[in-house]
Amino acid sequence: MSAHTPVQDDPRATLRGGLPDRYLTPDDIAEMFEVPLETVYQWRKKRTGPPGFRIGKHLRYDPADVHAYVTQRKDTDRNAA
């Protein structure tokens, strides 16, 4: 049996060191990208940020989707240069 790894304090570590075993909250996304929480909600409204989904009234983000979003953004920026 593998030992459970503790939740990391820095949400940005999600993108550097592997995927956590939980879905991310809008607060996690805001902290990870160092943007205001309102920006995260605007990204969702405009469909420009990482894809999120609702569990009841709660907005959540799959870490794999966030990682794919960052990879896609990096590739887009490289191709634009």
Secondary structure, 3 states (H helix, E strand, C coil): CCCCCCCCCCCCHHHHHCCCCCCECHHHHHHHHCCCHHHHHHHHHHCCCCCCEEECCEEEECHHHHHHHHHHHHHHHHHHC
